[in-house]
Amino acid sequence: MSVLVNGKQYELGTGETLAALLERLGVQGAYALVERNGEPVERERYANVTLESGDVLVVARPVAGG
């Protein structure tokens, strides 16, 4: 199954969760903001969101600064 993350194609196993994808990408879920198919996903749901082929994800890490 294939998903698009920040414009890059990734091949995933069937039933892979958003949390597992973030771990694979080296992004800590507690610090990631994710949009799936144009809709924001709450951090509390990352482990329960099963990705589907064709999903388009935007993953961002907020940066503090001043």
Biopython code that builds the backbone (N, CA, C, O; Angstrom):
import numpy as np
from Bio.PDB.StructureBuilder import StructureBuilder

atoms = [
    (1, "MET", "N", (0.853, -1.161, 0.000)),
    (1, "MET", "CA", (0.000, 0.000, 0.000)),
    (1, "MET", "C", (0.900, 1.224, 0.000)),
    (1, "MET", "O", (2.000, 1.197, 0.551)),
    (2, "SER", "N", (0.433, 2.281, -0.612)),
    (2, "SER", "CA", (1.243, 3.473, -0.814)),
    (2, "SER", "C", (0.538, 4.707, -0.268)),
    (2, "SER", "O", (-0.660, 4.893, -0.482)),
    (3, "VAL", "N", (1.303, 5.564, 0.452)),
    (3, "VAL", "CA", (0.792, 6.844, 0.931)),
    (3, "VAL", "C", (1.785, 7.940, 0.542)),
    (3, "VAL", "O", (2.957, 7.674, 0.278)),
    (4, "LEU", "N", (1.292, 9.161, 0.513)),
    (4, "LEU", "CA", (2.132, 10.312, 0.184)),
    (4, "LEU", "C", (2.330, 11.126, 1.455)),
    (4, "LEU", "O", (1.360, 11.576, 2.065)),
    (5, "VAL", "N", (3.591, 11.318, 1.857)),
    (5, "VAL", "CA", (3.918, 12.074, 3.066)),
    (5, "VAL", "C", (4.803, 13.246, 2.672)),
    (5, "VAL", "O", (5.925, 13.061, 2.200)),
    (6, "ASN", "N", (4.290, 14.445, 2.869)),
    (6, "ASN", "CA", (5.039, 15.659, 2.524)),
    (6, "ASN", "C", (5.590, 15.598, 1.098)),
    (6, "ASN", "O", (6.715, 16.022, 0.832)),
    (7, "GLY", "N", (4.777, 15.064, 0.191)),
    (7, "GLY", "CA", (5.147, 15.014, -1.214)),
    (7, "GLY", "C", (6.009, 13.828, -1.614)),
    (7, "GLY", "O", (6.384, 13.716, -2.781)),
    (8, "LYS", "N", (6.336, 12.937, -0.677)),
    (8, "LYS", "CA", (7.176, 11.773, -0.970)),
    (8, "LYS", "C", (6.360, 10.496, -0.776)),
    (8, "LYS", "O", (5.635, 10.355, 0.209)),
    (9, "GLN", "N", (6.486, 9.568, -1.728)),
    (9, "GLN", "CA", (5.746, 8.311, -1.705)),
    (9, "GLN", "C", (6.401, 7.324, -0.734)),
    (9, "GLN", "O", (7.622, 7.170, -0.733)),
    (10, "TYR", "N", (5.585, 6.656, 0.093)),
    (10, "TYR", "CA", (6.056, 5.627, 1.017)),
    (10, "TYR", "C", (5.220, 4.369, 0.840)),
    (10, "TYR", "O", (4.002, 4.437, 0.678)),
    (11, "GLU", "N", (5.886, 3.223, 0.873)),
    (11, "GLU", "CA", (5.203, 1.931, 0.828)),
    (11, "GLU", "C", (5.055, 1.438, 2.257)),
    (11, "GLU", "O", (6.026, 1.386, 3.011)),
    (12, "LEU", "N", (3.827, 1.076, 2.623)),
    (12, "LEU", "CA", (3.534, 0.633, 3.981)),
    (12, "LEU", "C", (2.897, -0.740, 3.953)),
    (12, "LEU", "O", (2.377, -1.185, 2.930)),
    (13, "GLY", "N", (2.949, -1.404, 5.102)),
    (13, "GLY", "CA", (2.249, -2.669, 5.255)),
    (13, "GLY", "C", (0.777, -2.422, 5.520)),
    (13, "GLY", "O", (0.403, -1.361, 6.020)),
    (14, "THR", "N", (-0.049, -3.379, 5.192)),
    (14, "THR", "CA", (-1.474, -3.273, 5.438)),
    (14, "THR", "C", (-1.729, -3.118, 6.933)),
    (14, "THR", "O", (-1.134, -3.824, 7.747)),
    (15, "GLY", "N", (-2.610, -2.198, 7.287)),
    (15, "GLY", "CA", (-2.976, -2.000, 8.679)),
    (15, "GLY", "C", (-2.010, -1.145, 9.479)),
    (15, "GLY", "O", (-2.150, -1.041, 10.698)),
    (16, "GLU", "N", (-1.029, -0.526, 8.821)),
    (16, "GLU", "CA", (-0.064, 0.308, 9.545)),
    (16, "GLU", "C", (-0.761, 1.550, 10.092)),
    (16, "GLU", "O", (-1.591, 2.162, 9.420)),
    (17, "THR", "N", (-0.409, 1.908, 11.321)),
    (17, "THR", "CA", (-1.028, 3.066, 11.965)),
    (17, "THR", "C", (-0.191, 4.323, 11.730)),
    (17, "THR", "O", (0.972, 4.259, 11.331)),
    (18, "LEU", "N", (-0.809, 5.436, 11.985)),
    (18, "LEU", "CA", (-0.117, 6.717, 11.876)),
    (18, "LEU", "C", (1.049, 6.769, 12.852)),
    (18, "LEU", "O", (2.117, 7.273, 12.506)),
    (19, "ALA", "N", (0.865, 6.257, 14.065)),
    (19, "ALA", "CA", (1.948, 6.246, 15.053)),
    (19, "ALA", "C", (3.140, 5.448, 14.552)),
    (19, "ALA", "O", (4.283, 5.869, 14.733)),
    (20, "ALA", "N", (2.893, 4.296, 13.923)),
    (20, "ALA", "CA", (3.978, 3.465, 13.392)),
    (20, "ALA", "C", (4.721, 4.193, 12.268)),
    (20, "ALA", "O", (5.946, 4.115, 12.178)),
    (21, "LEU", "N", (3.981, 4.894, 11.419)),
    (21, "LEU", "CA", (4.622, 5.658, 10.339)),
    (21, "LEU", "C", (5.497, 6.755, 10.911)),
    (21, "LEU", "O", (6.625, 6.944, 10.457)),
    (22, "LEU", "N", (4.998, 7.482, 11.899)),
    (22, "LEU", "CA", (5.789, 8.552, 12.509)),
    (22, "LEU", "C", (7.072, 7.991, 13.114)),
    (22, "LEU", "O", (8.136, 8.599, 12.993)),
    (23, "GLU", "N", (6.975, 6.839, 13.762)),
    (23, "GLU", "CA", (8.162, 6.206, 14.336)),
    (23, "GLU", "C", (9.154, 5.855, 13.234)),
    (23, "GLU", "O", (10.355, 6.083, 13.382)),
    (24, "ARG", "N", (8.660, 5.306, 12.136)),
    (24, "ARG", "CA", (9.518, 4.960, 11.000)),
    (24, "ARG", "C", (10.222, 6.200, 10.449)),
    (24, "ARG", "O", (11.377, 6.132, 10.029)),
    (25, "LEU", "N", (9.520, 7.325, 10.456)),
    (25, "LEU", "CA", (10.086, 8.581, 9.954)),
    (25, "LEU", "C", (11.011, 9.248, 10.961)),
    (25, "LEU", "O", (11.680, 10.226, 10.630)),
    (26, "GLY", "N", (11.057, 8.729, 12.191)),
    (26, "GLY", "CA", (11.900, 9.319, 13.224)),
    (26, "GLY", "C", (11.306, 10.578, 13.835)),
    (26, "GLY", "O", (12.026, 11.443, 14.333)),
    (27, "VAL", "N", (9.989, 10.667, 13.791)),
    (27, "VAL", "CA", (9.287, 11.833, 14.326)),
    (27, "VAL", "C", (8.546, 11.405, 15.586)),
    (27, "VAL", "O", (7.765, 10.454, 15.560)),
    (28, "GLN", "N", (8.789, 12.101, 16.679)),
    (28, "GLN", "CA", (8.081, 11.791, 17.916)),
    (28, "GLN", "C", (6.652, 12.303, 17.813)),
    (28, "GLN", "O", (6.423, 13.489, 17.577)),
    (29, "GLY", "N", (5.699, 11.405, 17.991)),
    (29, "GLY", "CA", (4.290, 11.751, 17.858)),
    (29, "GLY", "C", (3.850, 12.880, 18.750)),
    (29, "GLY", "O", (2.978, 13.663, 18.375)),
    (30, "ALA", "N", (4.439, 12.979, 19.933)),
    (30, "ALA", "CA", (4.048, 14.035, 20.873)),
    (30, "ALA", "C", (4.376, 15.426, 20.335)),
    (30, "ALA", "O", (3.803, 16.421, 20.778)),
    (31, "TYR", "N", (5.301, 15.488, 19.378)),
    (31, "TYR", "CA", (5.726, 16.779, 18.843)),
    (31, "TYR", "C", (5.353, 16.965, 17.378)),
    (31, "TYR", "O", (5.792, 17.926, 16.746)),
    (32, "ALA", "N", (4.553, 16.065, 16.834)),
    (32, "ALA", "CA", (4.199, 16.139, 15.414)),
    (32, "ALA", "C", (2.781, 16.660, 15.242)),
    (32, "ALA", "O", (1.887, 16.354, 16.031)),
    (33, "LEU", "N", (2.597, 17.442, 14.210)),
    (33, "LEU", "CA", (1.272, 17.862, 13.771)),
    (33, "LEU", "C", (1.014, 17.145, 12.457)),
    (33, "LEU", "O", (1.847, 17.183, 11.551)),
    (34, "VAL", "N", (-0.139, 16.491, 12.349)),
    (34, "VAL", "CA", (-0.424, 15.690, 11.160)),
    (34, "VAL", "C", (-1.771, 16.077, 10.568)),
    (34, "VAL", "O", (-2.770, 16.253, 11.266)),
    (35, "GLU", "N", (-1.748, 16.198, 9.256)),
    (35, "GLU", "CA", (-2.973, 16.413, 8.486)),
    (35, "GLU", "C", (-3.105, 15.212, 7.554)),
    (35, "GLU", "O", (-2.167, 14.853, 6.842)),
    (36, "ARG", "N", (-4.287, 14.599, 7.574)),
    (36, "ARG", "CA", (-4.542, 13.431, 6.717)),
    (36, "ARG", "C", (-5.668, 13.775, 5.760)),
    (36, "ARG", "O", (-6.788, 14.061, 6.186)),
    (37, "ASN", "N", (-5.374, 13.747, 4.476)),
    (37, "ASN", "CA", (-6.365, 14.045, 3.442)),
    (37, "ASN", "C", (-7.068, 15.378, 3.700)),
    (37, "ASN", "O", (-8.279, 15.507, 3.520)),
    (38, "GLY", "N", (-6.279, 16.363, 4.126)),
    (38, "GLY", "CA", (-6.801, 17.713, 4.325)),
    (38, "GLY", "C", (-7.454, 17.967, 5.669)),
    (38, "GLY", "O", (-7.936, 19.072, 5.920)),
    (39, "GLU", "N", (-7.480, 16.960, 6.546)),
    (39, "GLU", "CA", (-8.113, 17.100, 7.862)),
    (39, "GLU", "C", (-7.079, 16.880, 8.959)),
    (39, "GLU", "O", (-6.291, 15.938, 8.872)),
    (40, "PRO", "N", (-7.061, 17.734, 10.004)),
    (40, "PRO", "CA", (-6.118, 17.519, 11.099)),
    (40, "PRO", "C", (-6.459, 16.252, 11.878)),
    (40, "PRO", "O", (-7.624, 15.875, 12.001)),
    (41, "VAL", "N", (-5.419, 15.603, 12.402)),
    (41, "VAL", "CA", (-5.594, 14.411, 13.234)),
    (41, "VAL", "C", (-5.125, 14.760, 14.643)),
    (41, "VAL", "O", (-4.018, 15.271, 14.817)),
    (42, "GLU", "N", (-5.954, 14.491, 15.650)),
    (42, "GLU", "CA", (-5.581, 14.770, 17.030)),
    (42, "GLU", "C", (-4.485, 13.805, 17.468)),
    (42, "GLU", "O", (-4.519, 12.622, 17.130)),
    (43, "ARG", "N", (-3.520, 14.311, 18.217)),
    (43, "ARG", "CA", (-2.393, 13.481, 18.661)),
    (43, "ARG", "C", (-2.851, 12.235, 19.404)),
    (43, "ARG", "O", (-2.243, 11.174, 19.268)),
    (44, "GLU", "N", (-3.912, 12.353, 20.185)),
    (44, "GLU", "CA", (-4.405, 11.219, 20.965)),
    (44, "GLU", "C", (-4.857, 10.053, 20.084)),
    (44, "GLU", "O", (-4.965, 8.922, 20.558)),
    (45, "ARG", "N", (-5.119, 10.321, 18.814)),
    (45, "ARG", "CA", (-5.633, 9.300, 17.889)),
    (45, "ARG", "C", (-4.547, 8.655, 17.025)),
    (45, "ARG", "O", (-4.842, 7.710, 16.294)),
    (46, "TYR", "N", (-3.308, 9.133, 17.084)),
    (46, "TYR", "CA", (-2.262, 8.632, 16.190)),
    (46, "TYR", "C", (-2.136, 7.107, 16.227)),
    (46, "TYR", "O", (-1.964, 6.482, 15.180)),
    (47, "ALA", "N", (-2.218, 6.501, 17.406)),
    (47, "ALA", "CA", (-2.056, 5.044, 17.520)),
    (47, "ALA", "C", (-3.265, 4.288, 16.998)),
    (47, "ALA", "O", (-3.170, 3.094, 16.713)),
    (48, "ASN", "N", (-4.403, 4.966, 16.867)),
    (48, "ASN", "CA", (-5.640, 4.301, 16.447)),
    (48, "ASN", "C", (-6.015, 4.567, 14.996)),
    (48, "ASN", "O", (-6.957, 3.964, 14.482)),
    (49, "VAL", "N", (-5.293, 5.460, 14.331)),
    (49, "VAL", "CA", (-5.613, 5.790, 12.938)),
    (49, "VAL", "C", (-4.874, 4.824, 12.021)),
    (49, "VAL", "O", (-3.646, 4.849, 11.933)),
    (50, "THR", "N", (-5.630, 3.979, 11.344)),
    (50, "THR", "CA", (-5.053, 3.034, 10.388)),
    (50, "THR", "C", (-5.004, 3.708, 9.022)),
    (50, "THR", "O", (-6.015, 4.191, 8.512)),
    (51, "LEU", "N", (-3.810, 3.730, 8.445)),
    (51, "LEU", "CA", (-3.635, 4.384, 7.148)),
    (51, "LEU", "C", (-4.176, 3.517, 6.022)),
    (51, "LEU", "O", (-4.207, 2.290, 6.115)),
    (52, "GLU", "N", (-4.599, 4.185, 4.958)),
    (52, "GLU", "CA", (-5.149, 3.499, 3.795)),
    (52, "GLU", "C", (-4.374, 3.915, 2.547)),
    (52, "GLU", "O", (-3.829, 5.017, 2.476)),
    (53, "SER", "N", (-4.334, 3.027, 1.579)),
    (53, "SER", "CA", (-3.643, 3.320, 0.332)),
    (53, "SER", "C", (-4.217, 4.585, -0.293)),
    (53, "SER", "O", (-5.434, 4.745, -0.390)),
    (54, "GLY", "N", (-3.331, 5.477, -0.713)),
    (54, "GLY", "CA", (-3.759, 6.719, -1.336)),
    (54, "GLY", "C", (-3.870, 7.886, -0.375)),
    (54, "GLY", "O", (-4.097, 9.016, -0.806)),
    (55, "ASP", "N", (-3.712, 7.635, 0.941)),
    (55, "ASP", "CA", (-3.757, 8.739, 1.898)),
    (55, "ASP", "C", (-2.678, 9.760, 1.570)),
    (55, "ASP", "O", (-1.577, 9.410, 1.148)),
    (56, "VAL", "N", (-3.014, 11.025, 1.772)),
    (56, "VAL", "CA", (-2.069, 12.126, 1.604)),
    (56, "VAL", "C", (-1.885, 12.758, 2.975)),
    (56, "VAL", "O", (-2.833, 13.258, 3.579)),
    (57, "LEU", "N", (-0.634, 12.725, 3.458)),
    (57, "LEU", "CA", (-0.327, 13.219, 4.794)),
    (57, "LEU", "C", (0.632, 14.393, 4.738)),
    (57, "LEU", "O", (1.547, 14.441, 3.916)),
    (58, "VAL", "N", (0.396, 15.329, 5.628)),
    (58, "VAL", "CA", (1.337, 16.419, 5.849)),
    (58, "VAL", "C", (1.788, 16.274, 7.295)),
    (58, "VAL", "O", (0.965, 16.306, 8.210)),
    (59, "VAL", "N", (3.084, 16.114, 7.505)),
    (59, "VAL", "CA", (3.643, 15.969, 8.841)),
    (59, "VAL", "C", (4.544, 17.163, 9.094)),
    (59, "VAL", "O", (5.453, 17.450, 8.316)),
    (60, "ALA", "N", (4.276, 17.854, 10.195)),
    (60, "ALA", "CA", (5.076, 19.027, 10.552)),
    (60, "ALA", "C", (5.506, 18.913, 12.002)),
    (60, "ALA", "O", (4.816, 18.326, 12.835)),
    (61, "ARG", "N", (6.665, 19.491, 12.279)),
    (61, "ARG", "CA", (7.149, 19.572, 13.657)),
    (61, "ARG", "C", (7.230, 21.048, 14.021)),
    (61, "ARG", "O", (7.999, 21.799, 13.421)),
    (62, "PRO", "N", (6.428, 21.467, 15.013)),
    (62, "PRO", "CA", (6.481, 22.871, 15.406)),
    (62, "PRO", "C", (7.869, 23.227, 15.933)),
    (62, "PRO", "O", (8.528, 22.417, 16.583)),
    (63, "VAL", "N", (8.292, 24.435, 15.644)),
    (63, "VAL", "CA", (9.600, 24.909, 16.077)),
    (63, "VAL", "C", (9.392, 26.182, 16.881)),
    (63, "VAL", "O", (8.757, 27.133, 16.425)),
    (64, "ALA", "N", (9.942, 26.176, 18.083)),
    (64, "ALA", "CA", (9.848, 27.372, 18.922)),
    (64, "ALA", "C", (10.954, 28.346, 18.519)),
    (64, "ALA", "O", (12.026, 27.938, 18.072)),
    (65, "GLY", "N", (10.688, 29.572, 18.676)),
    (65, "GLY", "CA", (11.701, 30.573, 18.334)),
    (65, "GLY", "C", (11.181, 31.959, 18.629)),
    (65, "GLY", "O", (10.060, 32.147, 19.102)),
    (66, "GLY", "N", (11.999, 32.884, 18.345)),
    (66, "GLY", "CA", (11.544, 34.219, 18.654)),
    (66, "GLY", "C", (12.215, 35.231, 17.876)),
    (66, "GLY", "O", (11.930, 36.419, 18.032)),
]
sb = StructureBuilder()
sb.init_structure("model")
sb.init_model(0)
sb.init_chain("A")
sb.init_seg("    ")
for serial, (resi, resn, name, xyz) in enumerate(atoms, 1):
    if name == "N":
        sb.init_residue(resn, " ", resi, " ")
    sb.init_atom(name, np.array(xyz, "f"), 0.0, 1.0, " ", f" {name:<3s}", serial, name[0])
structure = sb.get_structure()
